[in-house]
Amino acid sequence: MTGTLLSIEGLTKAYPGVIANDSVSFDIKEGEVHALLGENGAGKSTLVKMIYGLVKPDSGTMTWRGEDFAPAEPRVARATGVAMVFQHFSLFEALNVAENVALGMENPPPMRDLAGRIKEVSETYGLPLDPYRTVGDLSAGERQRVEIIRCLLQDPKLLIMDEPTSVLTPQEVEILFETLRKLKSEGTSILYISHKLEEIRALCDHATILRLGKNVGECVPAETSARDMAEMMVGDTLQTPTRKAKDGGAVVLEVSALSMTSASEFGTSLKDISFSVKSGEILGLGGVAGNGQDELLAALSGEALSTTDTVKIKGSGVGHLGPNQRREIGTLAAPEERLGHAAAPAMSLVENALLTGAIRKDLTSNGFVNWAGAKAFAEDIIAKFDVRTPGSDRAARALSGGNLQKFVIGREILQDPEVLIVNQPTWGVDAAAAAAIRQSLMDLAAKGAAIVVISQDLDELMEISDRFGALNEGRLSELRPTAGLSIDEIGLMMGGAHGMEVAHLSEEASA
């Protein structure tokens, strides 16, 4: 590392009711991997949006290699040398890789030339892509490659990455890290946002910690424990989730030979899935995004109907029951997509609490809404799950992603379900919030609920689940006790290996 690439001095940005960034200052060196850490709502997203030209600061300055830097729009930032890989992909599924890349370029070359360039750059950086493949047919990891290659074609000097490993298998994470280390060796600086602190320790040279919009500290990740970094983020001692030992009860949820065609052209159909979950048990289901997770949640929640005997609750077929009918009998769900699926963006938190809580919280009577009860329920969620918001009247889209996630999960848990299915329960939330959500799930299981946790966070599944299975191309692997499973074995299961094949390949890897 040599001189300073980007210097940030006193950046401040305020919105009604909240100061997102409060006089933030730090430097990013040439050829440095710099981590930006903080709780949900700490101001990370606003800060990188100012660097990328999406948001204009109220005060403060930035300098790029000593020259004033104040991009009025992303195009200006890109022309300077800033590229950004967002947490949520911005790709058109019906177009191929090259067409998607062309859409993100100011002056794209002829398609044949661009395809050749994509192939060359992707292979150079260990992220091979077929430029003519339709994006809808790509795995989540391959789609992320498209986003990264689109950035690399700009020859960036600063690459901003927001939660880049949330959709990757352990093996894909290693490939990505090799790519980032190669970029670093070539002089590219990387600003890296992630809640996975062990990844930060393995990859990053330096870290800046934000809390409530302020820069509260810096550290060298390799010399700082994950726990210490988490406690710097929250400003308090981090509580480790604990689970009371409990013998498994009777089978509550039973799925038998469930096959279902995906409602989406680019979705993944379910193929002969069978499993059961007992009272007090947490079943963890891993898998790279796009392997049937959304379809399975839809089948279990009642959004997608199946034959009566395919899905059973306490021995009775419920495949013909819709979501509200399943809620009545105690089966609740929290989908992965926060805005638009788990919550209505333009509706207030009170209204969103009512949407799924009306039945079990008795919030309607004779066609009339009990708004006082709905408000009390929303405020109970906000208080018990530490949702950072000025009030329950705020629209769901006004919350940071992590705070909305806490609200959505809390809303379902506080309805005391007998069966709970959650997809990505701690996606995008900070270490303290993730620990609190995991503790709530374990407490719910201890009370006798049967829980299915679908997650791409393997550490999470290892921590809270009793048994583990992996989804791959709509099929479910053999379920195995979580205790004793290695990350290599889990990665192989996620990649489609099964049974004895996992054991054999795992032994080979160890050898």
FENUR-V413173 format. One record per helix or strand of 3 or more residues. SS is the DSSP state (helix for helix, strand for strand). FROM is the first residue (numbers start at 1). LEN is the number of residues. If there is no record, write none. Layout:
BEGIN
((SS/FROM/LEN) (SS/FROM/LEN))
END
This chain:
BEGIN
((strand/4/12) (strand/18/12) (strand/33/6) (helix/44/8) (strand/59/6) (helix/74/7) (strand/82/4) (helix/97/7) (helix/111/14) (helix/135/3) (helix/140/13) (strand/158/5) (helix/170/16) (strand/189/5) (helix/197/7) (strand/206/6) (strand/214/6) (helix/221/3) (helix/226/9) (strand/251/10) (strand/270/9) (strand/282/5) (helix/293/9) (strand/311/3) (helix/323/6) (strand/331/4) (helix/349/9) (helix/371/14) (helix/396/3) (helix/401/13) (strand/419/5) (helix/431/16) (strand/450/5) (helix/458/7) (strand/467/6) (helix/487/8) (helix/499/12))
END
